[in-house]
């Protein structure tokens, strides 16, 4: 659809532009006297046809070599010689056409081609260079401006996504459901187990602090992310009690590798929300982090079933995907599969920073 | 005075303890059971026939809504959830009350007051919980005036609404109160309290005009039964 529109604009400009030029030449011929309507029309149509053709050939050449993708200085380096080449092409077709017309129509009164050429070439070449310069500049500047507008739009869109991701941070990383359930749990613990209640307040405070104040940090070390996930699991264990078991497996020689902040936490939260919380008897969540070549691989396994058709990604997962896209530009991959034995495996692979 | 018998249903022990603790201030409530999930709760409810449930919505495997739908006779219900009120509204349930975790004592007191009013004014009106498309309804059987059969489903008419439930007319007929609901033919059950007029057609069959203005034909066999019912 969009392509059709540009093509039609291009052809409109081609025909209107060259028609106007040809009309101007016709007017010059007319005001110069000795005007023949038949020759005038023939000149007009042949001019439009010939010049549309050669400029269209140029356009095909430029498109084929992707000149629209070049930056301004690269483009100028090609346009300036191209103007001269096109001027020469203009000279060739124009002089041959004019000579043929004279030869045909004014029979008997014809000078030789070499004399005709010698008389007219300089003026025609100058006119050609002028016309072609206008054509090429208009064509390329139009495309250059279009490209600039599109890239400005794209940049604005990315900036909005980045802002959104930031704004969603708190609610995505610490969902309100978790917050209120934890507070309710603490309220009960205050009476029956004050020690646990105090511990729960510490853990919840730490999680809140990270979510509130580290919201703008994109990367964190594996060590810090694991500490966060451990706090999170410990807090949830006070709520789910024996229903929640967890283990975290990571080689501490990779402690200082950088990963996306809240990435493991989001997967851990999903593992509880869609896994353990949905099983009457709960289950085990295993988190493992490994570095393989130039990639960091995070996998989280939980009991349950992932239904990729009905289960639309929640706020947390969507936010994670957006942040992965912003940070790693498509080089990170998130995969969630059913393992078939009542377990779900989420794998996140991201490049080492 | 008879105490209101309560069952608390929540998958988190501490959350159940919280409700028990809140109830301690009210002498006329008695906690007769606790359940950790919908299946446990169903067994317990059918066994103990409580007056009131404190019910969490999110539970493993089956939600609080699933539980209510599976019950033939639904007690009074107070939902307790960590969802915010807007999220709860999305479920479109006309429940007696929602309490948000953590529950404030003032808020709890209000909910309990409501229950006391309901429990004294309404004489144990039996109700069911039905999901109709996107909306959940608590429906008192006393409001249902007509039940129509639709294959394995039944359509319940009440107020100016109708809902489907997954139950055959035969199954329903067994559960319903005998003096109130009457099977008039193969496809329809009516609530006798809604009868406005009964007329007898020439061949001995009856026609029933309900207060809603609709007329229903009673089959020959059931006409005889209905006549006998009147005599006894």
Interface residues (C-beta under 8 A of the other chain):
Chain A: X176 X177 X180 X181 X183 X184 X185 X187 X188 X189 X191 X192 X239 X240 X241 X243 X277 X278 X279 X280
Chain B: X11 X12 X13 X14 X15 X17 X18 X21 X36 X37 X39 X58 X60 X61 X82 X83 X84 X100 X101 X102 X103
